[in-house]
Amino acid sequence: MRHLIDPMDLSVKEIDDLLDLADHIIENKKRYAKVCEGKKLATLFFEPSTRTRLSFEAAMMELGGNVLGFSSADSSSSTKGESVSDTVKVVSCYADIIAMRHPKEGAPFLASMKSDSPIINAGDGGHNHPTQTLTDLLTIRREKGRLDNITVGFCGDLKFGRTVHSLIKALSRYENVTYIMISPEELEIPNYLKEEVFGKEGMTFEQVRTIDEVIDRLDVLYMTRVQKERFFNEADYIRLKDTYILDMPKLKKAKENLSILHPLPRVNEIAVEVDDDPRACYFRQALNGKFVRMALIMMMLGMGKVE
Ligand code: NCD
């Protein structure tokens, strides 16, 4: 049985196949309307979510399957003191596949050791978020036509942002990706990732403090929210939360075909006026999240393209 805990659990070939399947689903939705009939997905969300949980549920429904689960730890037996492993062991008797989000890094991995059904990590603390990464890769590939030979700027909270951590790992396997990391000093990516990802031979990586100095070079700009819930003190959050605000004047120097991504939710880091610019991809990206999760559920349940 396979689980998806870290984006590196999937080979490049598997990722490419998954994105191909997602593209095929987008072009041929009707063919996939019943492939998961009789199957159940459980969503165990110990931490809040809008897009990830609802797109997983919508994905399973569009495949003809059913969904069950909870959307906060308060409505599960964890309030009675049940361990995550026990909860998952039990739920795996009811569901064919489980998507799980937890504030503690490593919780989905521990759960996968006890589960009788495949576990998908839907975000574990500041660590990983592999299904957001699949969403991001599908979006970049659909917008740019490729995942190699691109310059990507990552902006905002690179320290706590799990979507950034997972995406830089996944992109490191494609040729000639240039990374420009835009953050205040306090929110730089953790050292373990600098070593693990940027320490590899042939990696090109820069760290800068402003969007302005690099925006004209970017093919993709990946904006992120400052992760309030992971700060140890509120004063630091308040000081850092509005460091970057992308607005129309800032986009003046950007390429015509820049793709602006954001995993959402947005707080202040992208002005609403940017939404109408064709370079804003973040709502298309949220929609892609549903299709890529349809492809992932199918793949993990052992199904392939419907010709
Ligand atoms: C992200 C997450 O939960 O890490 N959201 C998402 O899944 N789309 C990003 C965030 O919360 O800032």
Residues whose N, C-alpha, C, O or C-beta is under 5 A from the ligand:
A	BS01	NCD	R51 T52 G123 Q132 R162 T163 R225 P263 L264 P265
